[in-house]
Amino acid sequence: MSSRSQAAISIWRARNIRTTGDRAFAIYTVLMLALVAVIPIGRAVWLSATSPTGLSLLADAAAPRIASLIVAALWAGALLLGRDRGPAVLPPFVTHALATSDLPRFNTFGAALLRSGMIVVTGCMIVAGLISTSLASNGLAGAQAVANFIAVGTLVGVITTVAWLVGQVFPRAAVVGALGILALGVVAVAVPASQTYLPWGWVGLAYPTSGGSPSLLALTALALSLVGLVPVLMNRLGFEQLAMQAARWESATTHAVGMDFSSAATIYQPKPHFGRRIRAVRPYGRLARIFFVRDAIGAIRTPGRLIVSIVALSGAGVLLAFAFVPTAPGWLLGATAGVIAFAGLGPLTDGIRHAAGVASGFPLYGMSDERLLTHHALFPLVVTLVMLLAVVILCSIIFGTASGAAAVSSIALALLALATRISNALKGSLPIALLTPMSTPAGDPMAAVRVIWGLDAILLAALGGAAAVLAFESPILLLGISTALTGIVVTRWRDRR
């Protein structure tokens, strides 16, 4: 960073000078967060990774190929993420001041890239260290393999950061690149011999149970060559792209701080651009058919979101089918499938959000609010059921598990995920009562209550997924989650006005 850009950023930061008390409180907050949340979660993850079930998954013969596919998906996701929020993002005012100057982009936005890259690299190192040390602690990998894989995790983080930057610089080419990486990632899993020639395959060859040192050298060479391109890439960043991403990120973080995560996600929704000449509302006879076609055409108008939705629902179906494998952690895979299914329903439930929005006022379409919401729920329900059932039955045949139980669980998951989406659409803004402090012997719990309120949809989706998988072992759990979710939907529906 040059002296001129550093001086400009110093002036910007001087707006809010932190006192000694502010710094002490920040340190106290970090320590308490680590004690209350980070350490318990880390311990739970470590115990899960070192458990017999976790070790069987990490030491499985297919684990290196799965690791290759995950890395390919990570790099493809970094390319796509860069189109909307790249690593080189500063506040809007600073972005305008520095991007309109004659200073090179690498000098002005290099610090932001470095901060983002450190987060990515640290995360990849932690994951690689967790996998390798858990295997080594049970005698399944040596010290050299652990060190090599942690180094591979570091290099994966570096390459991910550069891919993230490439997506920010070339937003249109990022889509093609991401699809190509995903396709070749599947090839690396299907054809193990191809791993030698693919970068994500090198990660699989360096897996602790594989121990491929030449792949570490190849990844190092690739990472160094990509890092050398960073100044050239950053100097190609355009002012409009930087300003747009800065403004959207500031708006999204403002909504997220206020626990309005739905509005924060809406900011990054693409505008409809495909099939605009196709009439969405046509007289197809029955009213339910009209709404179904209308919602289907509305989803097609944003093909990128529709593809992501289908992929997410397919992934949820794969996890749901794999949850019925005898050695798999069913409740964990079910909870993950529930969260993914909830996320995948997002692009399909624009009609539900519209119905929830107009339900707070007077009827506009000559029908009751209940009928409007019911008709808009048909399209996402049908698509979710078809995708989950098809994927679950197919994977059950491949895994050799009982397809009947998995099919019943997929139906339960589809209904619970849709109910969670309806509940989230009716949620509204943060109640003022939750902003009131409350004194207890353990301190003020309202901050945690606000976080739970903001993330209640994700928690309900995870519980619903776990309950769907355990429906035959513990039907009371499924009944309890269904009753609680129904009660939340009914209460929010009554309070919608």
C-alpha positions in Angstrom: 0.0 0.0 0.0 1.4 3.4 -1.0 1.7 6.3 1.4 -1.0 8.2 -0.3 -3.6 5.5 -0.1 -2.5 4.7 3.5 -3.0 8.3 4.4 -6.5 8.3 2.9 -7.5 5.2 4.8 -6.0 6.6 8.0 -8.2 9.7 7.7 -11.3 7.5 7.1 -10.5 5.3 10.2 -10.0 8.4 12.3 -13.7 9.2 12.1 -14.3 6.7 15.0 -11.4 6.7 17.3 -11.6 3.8 19.7 -10.8 4.6 23.3 -8.9 2.3 25.7 -12.3 1.2 27.1 -13.5 0.3 23.7 -10.5 -1.8 23.0 -10.8 -3.6 26.3 -14.5 -4.3 25.7 -13.6 -5.7 22.2 -11.0 -8.0 23.8 -13.5 -9.1 26.4 -16.1 -9.8 23.8 -13.7 -11.9 21.7 -12.6 -13.9 24.8 -16.1 -14.6 25.9 -17.2 -15.6 22.4 -14.3 -18.0 22.3 -15.1 -19.5 25.7 -18.8 -19.7 25.1 -19.1 -20.7 21.4 -15.8 -21.3 19.6 -14.1 -23.8 22.1 -17.3 -25.9 22.7 -18.0 -26.1 19.0 -14.4 -26.9 18.2 -14.4 -29.6 20.8 -17.6 -31.1 19.4 -16.2 -31.1 15.9 -13.0 -32.8 17.1 -14.9 -35.4 19.0 -17.0 -36.1 15.9 -14.0 -36.3 13.7 -12.2 -38.7 16.0 -15.2 -40.9 16.7 -15.4 -44.3 15.0 -18.0 -43.0 12.6 -16.0 -40.0 11.7 -12.8 -42.0 11.3 -14.5 -44.5 9.0 -15.6 -41.6 6.8 -12.2 -39.9 6.8 -10.2 -43.1 6.2 -12.5 -44.5 3.6 -11.0 -45.4 0.3 -13.2 -42.9 -1.5 -12.2 -40.0 0.8 -9.3 -38.7 -1.4 -11.7 -38.5 -4.4 -14.4 -36.8 -2.3 -11.7 -34.3 -1.1 -10.9 -33.6 -4.8 -14.5 -32.9 -5.6 -15.0 -30.7 -2.6 -11.9 -28.6 -3.6 -13.2 -28.3 -7.2 -16.6 -27.1 -5.8 -14.8 -24.7 -3.5 -12.9 -23.1 -6.4 -16.0 -23.0 -8.6 -17.9 -21.4 -5.7 -15.2 -18.8 -5.3 -15.4 -17.8 -8.9 -19.2 -17.4 -8.6 -19.0 -15.5 -5.3 -16.5 -13.0 -6.8 -19.2 -11.9 -9.3 -21.3 -10.5 -6.4 -18.8 -9.9 -3.6 -15.1 -10.1 -4.4 -12.2 -10.1 -1.9 -11.2 -6.5 -2.8 -14.0 -4.5 -1.2 -13.8 -1.4 0.9 -16.5 1.0 2.2 -18.3 3.0 -0.5 -16.8 6.3 0.3 -13.3 5.0 0.5 -13.9 3.0 -2.7 -15.0 6.1 -4.6 -12.0 8.1 -3.3 -9.4 5.5 -4.1 -10.9 4.1 -7.3 -11.2 7.5 -8.9 -7.6 8.4 -8.1 -4.5 7.7 -10.3 -3.2 5.1 -7.8 -2.9 1.5 -9.0 -5.6 -0.8 -7.8 -3.0 -3.2 -6.3 -1.8 -0.4 -4.0 -5.2 0.8 -2.9 -7.2 -2.4 -2.6 -4.3 -4.8 -1.8 -4.9 -4.7 2.0 -8.5 -5.6 1.6 -7.5 -8.6 -0.6 -4.9 -9.6 1.9 -7.5 -9.6 4.8 -10.0 -11.6 2.8 -7.3 -14.0 1.8 -6.1 -14.5 5.3 -9.6 -15.6 6.4 -9.8 -18.1 3.5 -6.4 -19.5 4.0 -6.9 -19.8 7.8 -10.2 -21.7 7.2 -8.6 -24.1 4.7 -5.7 -24.7 7.1 -8.0 -25.5 10.0 -10.0 -28.0 7.9 -6.9 -29.7 6.6 -5.4 -29.8 10.1 -8.5 -31.3 11.5 -8.6 -34.1 9.0 -5.0 -34.9 9.1 -4.5 -34.7 12.9 -7.7 -36.8 13.5 -6.3 -39.5 11.3 -2.8 -39.3 12.8 -4.2 -39.4 16.4 -5.5 -42.9 15.6 -2.4 -44.1 13.8 -3.8 -43.8 10.3 -1.3 -41.2 9.1 2.2 -40.2 9.8 3.7 -36.8 10.9 5.0 -36.1 7.4 1.6 -36.8 5.9 0.0 -34.4 8.4 2.5 -31.6 7.6 2.1 -32.1 3.9 -1.7 -32.0 4.0 -1.7 -28.8 6.2 0.6 -27.3 3.6 -1.8 -28.4 0.9 -4.7 -26.8 2.8 -2.7 -23.5 2.8 -2.1 -23.7 -0.9 -5.8 -24.5 -1.5 -6.7 -21.3 0.4 -4.3 -19.2 -1.7 -5.7 -20.6 -4.9 -9.2 -20.1 -3.6 -8.4 -16.4 -2.9 -7.1 -15.9 -6.4 -10.1 -17.6 -7.9 -12.3 -15.3 -5.8 -10.5 -12.3 -7.3 -10.8 -13.7 -10.8 -14.5 -13.9 -10.3 -14.6 -10.3 -9.3 -12.5 -9.2 -12.3 -14.2 -11.3 -14.9 -17.8 -11.8 -13.7 -19.1 -13.2 -17.1 -16.3 -15.6 -17.7 -16.5 -16.8 -14.1 -19.8 -18.7 -14.8 -18.2 -20.7 -17.7 -15.1 -21.3 -15.6 -17.1 -22.5 -12.6 -19.1 -24.9 -14.7 -15.9 -26.3 -16.4 -14.3 -26.8 -13.0 -17.3 -28.6 -11.6 -17.5 -30.9 -14.7 -13.9 -31.8 -14.5 -14.2 -32.3 -10.8 -16.8 -35.0 -11.5 -14.5 -36.5 -14.0 -11.7 -36.7 -11.4 -14.1 -38.7 -9.2 -15.3 -41.0 -11.9 -11.9 -41.5 -13.5 -9.2 -41.7 -10.8 -6.4 -41.8 -13.3 -7.3 -38.2 -14.3 -6.4 -36.9 -10.9 -2.7 -36.7 -11.9 -3.5 -34.0 -14.5 -6.0 -31.9 -12.5 -5.2 -29.4 -9.7 -8.0 -30.6 -7.5 -6.9 -34.1 -8.1 -3.5 -33.2 -6.7 -5.3 -32.5 -3.4 -6.7 -36.0 -3.4 -3.3 -37.4 -4.1 -1.9 -35.5 -1.1 -4.6 -36.8 1.2 -3.0 -38.2 4.5 -3.8 -41.8 3.6 -2.4 -41.3 0.1 0.8 -39.3 0.9 1.6 -37.8 -2.5 4.6 -35.4 -2.1 4.9 -34.7 -5.9 1.4 -33.3 -5.8 2.4 -30.8 -3.1 5.2 -29.5 -5.4 2.7 -29.2 -8.2 0.2 -27.2 -6.1 3.0 -25.0 -4.8 4.0 -24.1 -8.4 0.4 -23.4 -9.3 -0.2 -21.2 -6.3 3.0 -19.2 -6.9 2.2 -18.7 -10.6 -1.3 -17.5 -9.7 -0.1 -15.2 -6.9 2.2 -13.6 -9.5 -0.9 -12.7 -11.6 -2.6 -10.9 -8.7 -1.2 -7.4 -9.4 -2.3 -7.6 -13.1 -5.7 -8.9 -12.1 -6.3 -6.2 -9.5 -5.3 -3.4 -11.9 -8.1 -4.6 -14.2 -10.8 -3.9 -11.6 -13.3 -1.4 -12.9 -14.7 1.5 -10.9 -18.3 0.5 -11.5 -17.8 -3.0 -10.3 -16.0 -1.9 -7.2 -18.6 0.8 -6.4 -21.5 -1.6 -6.9 -20.1 -4.3 -4.8 -19.1 -1.9 -2.0 -22.6 -0.4 -1.9 -24.4 -3.8 -1.9 -22.1 -5.2 0.8 -22.6 -2.2 3.1 -26.4 -2.5 2.6 -26.3 -6.3 3.2 -24.2 -5.9 6.4 -26.6 -3.2 7.7 -29.5 -5.6 7.3 -27.6 -8.5 8.8 -26.6 -6.5 11.9 -30.3 -5.8 12.4 -31.0 -9.6 12.2 -32.9 -9.1 8.9 -31.1 -11.8 7.0 -33.8 -12.2 4.4 -33.5 -8.6 3.2 -29.7 -9.0 3.2 -30.0 -12.0 0.9 -32.5 -10.2 -1.3 -29.9 -7.6 -2.1 -27.9 -10.2 -4.0 -30.8 -11.7 -6.0 -30.3 -11.2 -9.8 -32.8 -9.3 -11.8 -35.1 -11.4 -14.1 -33.7 -11.3 -17.6 -34.7 -14.6 -19.4 -38.1 -15.2 -21.0 -39.4 -11.7 -20.3 -41.6 -11.9 -23.4 -43.4 -15.1 -22.1 -46.7 -14.2 -20.4 -46.6 -15.6 -16.9 -50.4 -15.2 -16.1 -52.6 -16.9 -18.6 -56.1 -18.4 -18.4 -55.3 -22.1 -18.0 -58.6 -23.1 -16.4 -58.3 -23.9 -12.8 -56.8 -21.3 -10.5 -54.3 -23.6 -9.0 -52.9 -24.4 -12.5 -52.6 -20.7 -13.3 -50.6 -20.0 -10.2 -48.4 -23.1 -10.8 -47.5 -21.9 -14.3 -47.0 -18.3 -13.1 -44.5 -19.4 -10.5 -42.7 -21.7 -12.8 -42.2 -19.0 -15.4 -41.1 -16.6 -12.7 -38.4 -19.1 -11.6 -37.3 -19.7 -15.2 -36.7 -15.9 -15.6 -33.7 -16.2 -13.3 -32.1 -19.4 -14.7 -29.0 -19.1 -12.5 -31.0 -19.1 -9.3 -33.1 -22.0 -10.6 -30.0 -24.1 -11.4 -28.6 -23.4 -7.9 -32.0 -24.4 -6.4 -32.0 -27.7 -8.4 -28.4 -28.5 -7.4 -29.1 -27.7 -3.8 -32.2 -29.9 -3.7 -30.3 -32.7 -5.4 -27.5 -32.4 -2.8 -30.0 -32.6 0.0 -31.4 -35.7 -1.5 -28.0 -37.3 -1.7 -27.3 -36.5 1.9 -30.7 -37.8 2.9 -30.1 -41.1 1.1 -26.6 -41.4 2.5 -28.1 -40.9 6.0 -29.6 -44.3 5.9 -26.3 -46.1 5.3 -25.7 -48.1 8.5 -22.3 -46.6 9.3 -23.3 -43.0 8.5 -24.2 -40.3 11.2 -27.9 -40.1 10.2 -28.9 -37.2 12.4 -26.0 -35.0 11.2 -26.5 -35.7 7.6 -30.3 -35.2 8.0 -29.7 -31.8 9.7 -27.4 -30.8 6.9 -29.9 -31.9 4.3 -32.6 -29.9 6.0 -30.5 -26.7 5.8 -29.5 -27.3 2.2 -33.1 -28.0 1.2 -34.3 -24.8 3.0 -31.7 -22.8 1.1 -32.6 -24.6 -2.2 -36.2 -23.6 -1.7 -35.3 -19.9 -1.7 -35.4 -19.3 -5.5 -38.7 -21.3 -5.7 -40.6 -19.4 -3.1 -40.8 -15.9 -4.4 -44.5 -16.4 -4.8 -44.8 -17.3 -1.1 -42.9 -14.2 -0.1 -45.2 -12.1 -2.3 -48.3 -13.7 -0.7 -46.9 -13.1 2.8 -46.2 -9.5 1.9 -49.6 -8.7 0.5 -51.3 -10.6 3.3 -50.4 -7.9 5.7 -52.8 -5.6 4.0 -56.2 -5.8 2.4 -56.9 -8.6 -0.3 -55.9 -7.5 -3.8 -56.7 -10.4 -6.0 -60.3 -11.2 -5.2 -59.4 -14.2 -3.1 -58.6 -14.8 0.6 -55.0 -14.6 1.8 -55.1 -18.2 2.7 -56.0 -19.3 -0.8 -53.3 -17.0 -2.2 -50.6 -18.5 0.0 -51.8 -22.1 -0.7 -51.7 -21.6 -4.5 -48.2 -20.1 -4.4 -47.0 -23.0 -2.3 -47.9 -25.6 -5.0 -45.0 -25.0 -7.3 -42.2 -25.2 -4.7 -43.8 -28.2 -3.1 -44.1 -30.2 -6.3 -40.5 -29.4 -7.4 -39.1 -30.2 -4.0 -41.0 -33.5 -3.8 -40.0 -34.6 -7.3 -36.3 -33.7 -6.9 -35.9 -35.3 -3.4 -37.8 -38.4 -4.3 -36.0 -38.9 -7.6 -32.5 -38.4 -6.1 -33.2 -40.4 -2.9 -34.6 -43.4 -4.8 -31.7 -43.3 -7.3 -29.0 -43.0 -4.5 -30.7 -45.7 -2.4 -30.3 -48.1 -5.3 -26.7 -47.1 -5.7 -25.9 -47.3 -1.9 -28.0 -50.5 -1.5 -30.1 -49.0 1.3 -33.9 -49.2 1.9 -35.5 -46.8 -0.6 -38.9 -46.9 1.1 -37.7 -45.4 4.4 -35.6 -42.7 2.6 -38.6 -41.9 0.4 -40.9 -41.3 3.4 -38.2 -39.2 5.0 -37.8 -37.1 1.8 -41.5 -36.4 1.8 -41.4 -35.3 5.5 -38.3 -33.2 4.7 -40.0 -31.4 1.8 -43.1 -30.5 3.9 -41.0 -29.3 6.8 -38.7 -27.3 4.7 -41.6 -25.6 2.9 -43.3 -24.9 6.2 -40.0 -23.3 7.4 -40.0 -21.1 4.3 -43.5 -20.0 5.0 -42.7 -19.3 8.6 -39.6 -17.2 7.5 -41.7 -15.3 5.0 -44.2 -14.3 7.7 -41.6 -13.5 10.2 -41.5 -9.7 9.8 -39.0 -7.3 11.5 -37.3 -7.7 14.8 -39.7 -7.2 17.7 -38.9 -4.2 19.8 -39.3 -6.3 22.9 -36.2 -8.2 22.0 -34.2 -5.0 22.2 -35.0 -4.5 25.8 -32.2 -5.6 28.2 -32.9 -8.2 30.8 -30.9 -8.6 34.0 -30.2 -12.2 35.2 -27.6 -13.8 37.5 -25.8 -15.0 34.3 -25.9 -11.6 32.6 -28.1 -10.2 29.8 -29.3 -13.1 27.6 -31.1 -10.8 25.1 -28.2 -10.7 22.6 -28.3 -14.5 22.3 -32.1 -14.4 22.0 -31.8 -11.9 19.1 -29.3 -14.2 17.4 -31.6 -17.2 17.9 -34.5 -15.1 16.5 -32.5 -14.1 13.5 -31.4 -17.7 12.8 -34.6 -19.5 13.8 -35.3 -20.6 10.2 -31.9 -22.4 9.9 -32.3 -24.0 13.3 -35.8 -25.2 12.4 -34.6 -26.5 9.1 -31.8 -28.4 10.7 -34.1 -29.9 13.4 -36.6 -30.8 10.6 -34.0 -32.6 8.6 -32.8 -34.6 11.6 -36.3 -35.4 12.6 -37.1 -36.6 9.0 -34.2 -39.0 9.1 -35.0 -40.3 12.5 -38.8 -40.6 11.7 -38.7 -44.4 12.1 -36.4 -44.5 15.2 -38.1 -41.6 17.0 -41.4 -40.6 15.5 -42.1 -38.4 18.6 -39.3 -36.1 17.5 -40.9 -35.7 14.1 -44.3 -35.1 15.6 -42.9 -32.5 18.0 -41.0 -30.6 15.3 -44.1 -30.6 13.1 -46.3 -29.4 15.9 -43.9 -26.6 16.9 -43.4 -25.5 13.3 -47.2 -25.5 12.7 -47.7 -23.5 15.8 -45.1 -20.9 14.7 -46.7 -20.6 11.3 -50.2 -20.2 12.7 -49.1 -17.6 15.2 -47.2 -15.5 12.7 -50.1 -15.8 10.3 -52.5 -14.4 12.9 -50.1 -11.6 13.7 -49.3 -10.7 10.1 -51.2 -7.4 10.3 
